[in-house]
């Protein structure tokens, strides 16, 4: 199976870039790829219940539905430092989301056969 690691570095502060990351993640899942979506910076908030549901961008799909598909078919990971700066713990996140650090990210993207994208 093909693997794709996507790092989303933008949240509601840069809605188009954020939406693109989620759109590519869901398209890759639909194509049969194994997807890991990493939320960093302001994107970390989108792993908190209710936050993705509030996201609005004209002509874009539902971010909450995209997040849920990633949770169902891939993995949703919040950057450990980003979570700490926002005082978020795994208990604050939607069920299935987890927190991991740079070493875990580096290991994921350095694995043979993995494609990494950053938005």
Secondary structure, DSSP 4 states (H G I P E B T S, - for coil): --EEEEEE---GGGHHHHHHHHHHHHHHHHTT-EEEEEE-GGGGGGGBTTHHHH---TT---HHHHHHHHHHHSEEEEEHHHHHHTT--GGGBPTT-EEE-HHHHHHHHTSTTEEEEE-
